[in-house]
Amino acid sequence: MRKGSGILDYRVEVTFEPRYELLSSLHTMICRKSHKKIDLSPAWVKDTLKQITPDLSSLLSEMEVDSDWKTTYLLAYLCPDGASPEEFLAWLEKKTPGDLYELIAEYSQQFPKDMGQFRSRTLTVLSSWHEQYFRKLEPKVIGGLRSEAQARTAELANQTELSAFIEETTNGLTFMPKEGLEKLVLVPHYHFQPMNIIYHFGRITQCHYSARFYLDDETDFPPHEYRMLRALAEQSRLKILRYLSGGPRTFTEIVRHLQISKGITHDHVSKLRSGGFIRAHIDGETISEYSLRPEMLDVMHRKLVDYIVN
């Protein structure tokens, strides 16, 4: 964003294809540190592992959310528009290691150590995951994500304040200008809610954001709204909000202000972020500072009154 102008230095696009959720679902499985934080049933990981073969389970146990996995997200983006998961895998299978080097080099100078092995392993894992889990996914998930992307795209077409649009869509993210950045790609996801997946590749930044879409929210208080209530149910979090009312602060400054451990502070900040009360300023893939979203206090009040009274 140009300072003081409110104009973004990069283009914004909202998109969704099932192949992105194929990756998001697998990301949810291999990002083990997040298993207790996801909105899916606590039993999802165990139940899913029971559905797949021991061979695939063994492969997944060896995978990490690392630079190779990041490259997989780039390839999903570079695949021709409209490609289904099967077409994405067929496209990848036709690419030689040399082809992949050329594709990746336009966006990143970080390559897998052995491109041939990376290609082979990626094809094996994604094909097996698709066959054993993803293709059996409840169709409403894909339909809901398509609807979310279509609604946001329509909203974007009439939007004059792009920074506000990005923040509302992602529940509190703002992306700082960065040399060479030309496009921010916003992709709704389901499995990894309420968290985001952010990858920066030179000219583009991908933000796979929580769609705030659930299969059983017709009768329940939606999880993202319930999170708003829970986020405020701790004195230290209220102190953080009051501290941020004075302006943006770094994580280190918040830790010093609270005078508690980094781990506990990080947990408080994460809950305030998932509740939508604080804004995370993203520089590439890194959060540089946090700031208050005061309007969300009014939003929470209205939603609570609507739920109880109406």
N, C-alpha and C positions, 0 to 999 in steps of 0.2 A: 504494500500500500504506500502511495506517495504521502509523505508526511504532511498532515494538515489538509489533504485534498479529499480523502475518503475514496479515492480511486485506486483500484487494484492494478498492480503492475503485471498481473498474469490473468489468463482466462480461467473461467470456472465451468466445469462440465459435471453433470450428474448422469450416471449411467448404471445399468445393471444387466448382467448376463449370468445364467446359471453356473457358468464355469467359475465365476468369482466366488459363489457360495460353496462350490466344490472345495476351493482352497480354504475358505473361511471355516468350513466344518472340520477339515483336517488340521488347520491351525489350532482350533479349539482343543483338539485331541492332543497334539504334541506340545502345546504350551502348558506344561504340567503345573507351573506355579499359579496358573489362573483357574484351575479346576474348581476351587472353592468360591470363586468370585462370579462365575457365570450365572446367568438367569435360568439356564436349563436346569432340569431336575438334578439334584445331587447324584442321582443314580445313573445319569446319562452316560458317563464315562464307562462305568462297569457294565451297564446293559449293552452298550455299543461294542465293547471288547468281546462280549459273549457272542455277538452276531458274526464276527469276522474270524477268519482262519488263524491258527497259531502262527503260520508263516507271516501273514500280514501283521499280526500283533507284534511279532518279533522285530519286523522292519520298523514299525512305528516307534518301538521302544528305543531304537537307535537314532531316531531323528530328533533334531533340535530346531528351535527357531533361530537360525543362523543366517549367514550371508548367502548360502545356497538356497535356502528357503525364500529369502528376499528376492533372489533372481527369478524364482518360479513365479512370483507375483508380477514381475516385469514381463515375463514371457506371456502370461495370461492377458496382459494389457496389449502386447504387440500382436497377438493373434488377430486375424481378420474379424471385423465387427460381425456380430450375430452368430459366431461359432458356438455350437453347443459343446458341452463337456466332451462328447465323443469326437467331435470335429476338432476341438482343441488338441486332444491327444493324438489324433491322426496327423494334424499339422505339425506337431512337435516331433512325431516319429519320422516324418519326411525330412526334417532338418538334419544336416550333417553337423558335426562339431564346429566346422569352419563357418557354416551358416549362422550358428548360434553366437559365435564370437563376433561376427559382423553386426548382428542385431543388437546385442548387448552393448557393444562398444559405442553406439550412438548415444547411449544414455548413462553408461557407467564404465569405470575402469576397474571394477571389482569383478573378477571372474572365478568360477569354480576351478579348483586345482586341476581336475581332470574332467574336461568338458564331456568327453565320451561317457565316462562313468556317471557323471551327473545326469546326463540325458537318459541313460538306461535306467538308473535308479528312480528318477522322477517319473518316467513312464510306467515302471512297474508299480510303484506305490500309488500313483493317482489312478491308474487303471483298476487296480485291485480295490482301492477305496470306493471308487465309483460303482463298481460291480457289486460289492458286498454291502455298501451302506448308502451311498448318495442317491443312486437311482431309485431306491425304495423310499426316499424321503416323502413325507406328506406334501402333496401338490400345493396345498394352501401356502406353504412357506415360500415357494418360488413366486406364486401369484401375488402374495402380499408384498414381496420385495419389488416385483415389477410395478405394482401400483404405487409404492412409495417413490420409486425413481421417476415414474411418469408424473406424479403430482408435484414433486420437487422441480422437475424440468419445466413444467408449466409455470410454476411460481417464479423460477429463475428468469424466464423469458420476459416477465413484467417487472423485474426487480431493478431498482435503481441503486439501492444500498447493498452492494454485494457482500461487504464484510459482515453486515447484520444477517444476511441470508445464510452465509457460511456458519456463523455462530449459532443461529437457531437450528439449522439442519443438523449440526454435529453436537448439539447440546453443550456448547461452550468452548469451541476451539477457534482460535484465530491464527492465521498463517502469515508470518512475517515475510516481507520481501526478501528475496535471495537472488544473488547474481546468477543469471542464466535461467531462472525459473520462468517458464512460459505458461504452464497450465497446472491447475489443481483439479484432480479428478476425484469426485465424491461418489462412493459406492456404498449403498446400504447393505448391511449384513444382519443375519439372524442368530447364528450359532454362538458367536463370540460376545453377544450383548452381556453387560452394558459397556464393554470396553471398545476401544478403537484400535485399528491397525494402520500405522502410518509408515510409508516408505517413500524416501526421496531419491529420485533418479535424475539429477542434473536438471533437465528441461521440464520434468514433470514431478509432481508429488501426488501420490495416491493416498487417499484417506478413506479407509473402509470403516464406516461409522455405524453405530447402533441404530437400527431402524425404528426402535421402540414399537415393534410389532410382535404380537404374541398370539398363539393359537387359542388361548382360553381367556381372553380379556373381555369377553362379552358380559360376564357376570361378576368378575373380580375387580377390585381396585387395581388398575394397571401397575405392574411392577415398577415402572420408572416413576410413577407418581407416589407410590408407597416409599420408594427410595428417598424422595424429597423429604418426607416426614422423618424417616429414620436418620437422615443426614444431620438433622438439627438436634437430635436427642443426645447431645454430649456437650458438656461445657467448653471443652477445648476447641471444638469446632465453631462454637459461637464466638470464641475469642479470635479465631482465625478470620472469621467474617468481619468482625469489628476492626481488626488490624488492617485488612485489605480495603476497608472503606477509606483509608487514607491514601490509597494509590497502589499501583502494582508492586509486588514484592517477589524476590527470589525465594526458592525453597530454603536456602540457608538462612535468610532473614526471618522466615517463618519459624524455623527451628529455634533460632536464638530468642525470638519473642516468646515462644511457649516455654522454653527451657525444659523440654523433654526430649527423649531420644529421636533420632532420625526415623527409625522404623515406625514408631507410634505416630509421629507427625505425618509420615507418608501415608499411613492408613487413614488418618483424619482427612488429609487433603484429597485422597482418592475417593472417599465417601462424599465429600462436598462436591467434587467434580461430577461423580455419577448422579448426584442429586441435581446438578445443573446450576449450583449457586456460585461457582467460581469459573473464571475464564482461564484457559491455559494458552499461553502465547508460544506458538511453535516456530522454531528456527530450524528448518530442514526436517529433522526427526526428533529434535531435542526441545524440551520445554525450558524456555529461558526465564519465565516469570509467571506469576498468577495475579489475577485481579478480580474484583467483586462484580457480580451481575446482580445489582440490587433489584432490578425488575422482577427477578425470579421469586422474591419473597411475596410479591403481589400475586404472581401466577399461582404459587402454592396455596395461598389463602383462597383464591377463587375456586380452584379445583376441589379443595377440601369442602367448601361450602356447597358447591354443586353436588358433590357426592352425598353429603349428609342430608341436605335439605331437599334437593331435587331428585 
